[in-house]
Amino acid sequence: MFKQLGVIGCGLMGGSFALAMKQAGLVEKVIGYSKSPSTTERARQMGVIDQAAESALLAVSGADIVLLAVPVSATEATFRAIRHLVNPNVLFMDVGSTKRDVIDAARRVLKERCTTFVPAHPIAGKELAGVQYADSQLYRDRQIILTPIDQTAPHMVDKARALWTALGCQVTTMTPEAHDAAFAAVSHFPHLIAFAYFAGILQQQESDEFLALAGPGFRDFTRIAASDPAVWRDILIANREEVLRQSERFRGALGALEQALRECKGEALEALIRGVSMARSQWRMGAQPPRRG
Amino acid sequence: MFKQLGVIGCGLMGGSFALAMKQAGLVEKVIGYSKSPSTTERARQMGVIDQAAESALLAVSGADIVLLAVPVSATEATFRAIRHLVNPNVLFMDVGSTKRDVIDAARRVLKERCTTFVPAHPIAGKELAGVQYADSQLYRDRQIILTPIDQTAPHMVDKARALWTALGCQVTTMTPEAHDAAFAAVSHFPHLIAFAYFAGILQQQESDEFLALAGPGFRDFTRIAASDPAVWRDILIANREEVLRQSERFRGALGALEQALRECKGEALEALIRGVSMARSQWRMGAQPPRRG
């Protein structure tokens, strides 16, 4: 399907994409570039990429598909580095968890060349960062959200959809605004809660004793608190308006529960919990994607 | 080790205890009672209990060990129902997630007979309630907290410790006060957060679309939101003072993160997340029980 894939950022996401593309026979050759030469070298030794490039621009040279898998805060600089080789025949995609900021950067830097850029967000990941955790199955059976804009070339969106479908993903298209609002609600804000909750535990004198007693509920609830600090700094700041909106709503719901507790209103408390418990019991991950692309 | 076990409340916790005791060869016969006759009958048909009792008192009659596994709000009434058969030769234990309220009820109802009652909290459970989910392995490799009081007979604490150790558990003893403070922090308050967070999602018009997009982070973060409403109503109300104290602390930590977001203070935000992420990455469940019993 493709001759040459250029991966900029050979970490968990970029490395896993390269492995998946190779395993599916969708690409002949993979050229990779990472800011850290040791990462690029490791990716090459692991067989994640076939050849190391010395710059982002050289990773794009000769490619007919390019994946940007750099930290969100490095997106604009990366666009600048490669813009001279961004042409209408090359499919460009990113894997960022926020879309409006990436699209703004693409518009600013690529200008009329941004027709070939298809913003993408795979709902996949691990708490473990780095190419050493790259996994050809990372994206299988997961959802991919594409957020094309008016300027995006429709045939590039079709190409992107076909590619991710071939990798075993469910593809959904949304507007960047709807995407950022939805993921603030179901992903970004829960991370903020988990960070705040764990920070609150660590601030207490008895934190070691508390942590030693914590069980499986705590383990699962706080799993996302182990996420990468730089990645989540960028995501939370990029999507801060929607995240803060979710936080306000959450504080309202928490306040209602606290009031029921303070006043020992068992029935009100149980009714609140029952609604949530039923909804959560019925929920299944990826059971009903809203608008399939 | 024991001749006859009386189980009052043949649900997930009581049923799993009966199965574990039988499988370990620690008891010859199990008599069970549940408020709902269909539960007792189901437990008998499943072989969880050998014989159904028609009342809590009859389940205690002839037993040398009794497990109370009823909802916390039913504890006092159950103590009343059985108090005439509470004698110094029978080990009584509960499995409640809060300890001060259960001990208060024991003191009020059993009075000087409460020497034989060893308050116990196994750190185990599932989101699924009911005897149909009873599992002989539920307690294996889990922590059990015993919270004896001044009046508790030391040889009964020894008996309880030996029993849970034989079932493959790590036994820790704590004061009821320290127990309730610690579990407010690592279990009860996280449930309150998860309920509030999920309620906040459900209140939004786009909740169906949001839920359809949620991924593995959301799945694990909200698993405890599916917990049993009546059980958690009781736990949260019984331990409300400690839970509300945790909530205040959490709101402070959340506020600090929100402020960093609002002011786009990337470094401060990253530093906060980094501390949490490292601590959570190093944490292992049950790795360092604080004071082994």
Interface residues (C-beta under 8 A of the other chain):
Chain A: S73 I123 A124 G125 E127 R142 Q143 I145 T172 A178 A181 A182 F183 A185 V186 S187 F189 P190 H191 L192 I193 A194 F195 A196 Y197 F198 A199 G200 I201 L202 Q203 Q204 E206 D208 E209 F210 L211 A212 L213 A214 G215 P216 G217 F218 R219 D220 F221 T222 R223 I224 A225 A226 S227 D228 P229 A230 W232 R233 D234 L236 I237 R240 V243 L244 Q246 S247 R249 F250 R251 G252 A253 L254 A256 L257 E258 L261 R262 C264 G266 L269 E270 A271 L272 I273 R274 G275 V276 S277 A279 R280 S281 W283 M285 G286 A287 Q288 P289 P290
Chain B: S73 I123 A124 G125 E127 R142 Q143 I145 T172 A178 A181 A182 F183 A185 V186 S187 F189 P190 H191 L192 I193 A194 F195 A196 Y197 F198 A199 G200 I201 L202 Q203 Q204 E206 D208 E209 F210 L211 A212 L213 A214 G215 P216 G217 F218 R219 D220 F221 T222 R223 I224 A225 A226 S227 D228 P229 A230 W232 R233 D234 L236 I237 R240 V243 L244 Q246 S247 R249 F250 R251 G252 A253 L254 A256 L257 E258 L261 R262 C264 G266 L269 E270 L272 I273 R274 G275 V276 S277 A279 R280 S281 W283 M285 G286 A287 Q288 P289 P290
